[in-house]
Amino acid sequence: MSGNWPPLPSLPDMEYTYIVEPDIVCKPSAFKHGVTLGDIYSAFSTAVYDVMLRDDKEKRLLIGFSTAGNPLEILFNELEDGRVNVFHALPD
């Protein structure tokens, strides 16, 4: 192969979406089962399930993976200022 490649076409202006980690606050109860803050952030960034609870529309259930790759169950609600308030984190 020669190093003479045709020029790349110019790309149109594109809009980019960046994934930003949520601003998370944790109640002490979130650490009751040995889960770390890093595990909680990891679960949010690897979430495979995120639903509103039927019994309480203010609370959500998220299933993601810890930093070790193990399933993690997270219960949280969103605060008025947009932060995520985690009050339960349980390794599976």
N, C-alpha and C positions, 0 to 999 in steps of 0.2 A: 504494500500500500504506500502510496506517496503521501507526503504531507500537504499536498495541494487540495484543500477542501473548498467546495463552493461556499460563498459567503452565506451566513445565516440570514433568513428573512427577518425584517424588523417586526417586533411583536407589537400588537396594538396595546394601548393603555389598558392595564388590567387592574382590577380591584382585588386586593389581598385581604384575606381574613386570617387573623392571628389568634391562636388559642391562648387564652390567658387563664392562669389558675385563679380560682375564686378566692376572695378574701375570706379566710376561714377563722372563726373563733370557736373554741372548744370549751364545753363545760367540763369540770373535773370528772364527771361520770363517764365521759368519752374514753378515758384512759383506764377505767376500772378493770378491763380484761387484758391489760398489757399491750394495747395498741399504742403506737407512737404517732406523733404529729406527722412525721414523714410517711407513715403508713396511710394516714387519713388523706393527705394530699395525693398520694399514689392512687388510692381508691377513686378519688374524683377524676383523676386524669385517665384512668383505665376503666371507667364505668361501663358496664354492659347492661345495667338495669337501673332505671330511675323513675319512680312512680309516686304519685300522691297517695297517701293512705286513705282508705275508704272511710274509716271511722273519724278521721281528723284531717280535714282538707288543708290545714296549716302545716302538717308534717309530711316529710317525704322519706322514702326508703330508697337507698342507693346500694347497689352491689358492684364492687370493683375489686381490685387486687392490691395486696400489700406490697411493700418493697421487696419481699421475698417471693412474690408471685402467688400468694395464698389468697383465697376468696375472703372478702371482708364485707360485713353488713354494716351500713351506716344509716342512722336515723338523724335527720336534721330538719331545720326550718330556716326560712329566709327572713332576716331581720328587715325592718323598715328602711334601713340605710343601704340595703343590698348585700350585706355580708351574710355568709352562710354560718349558721349556729349549729354545730355538731354536739349532740347530747348523748349519743350512744354509738359505740363502735365495737363490733364483735367479730373475732376471727372465726372462720368456719372450720 
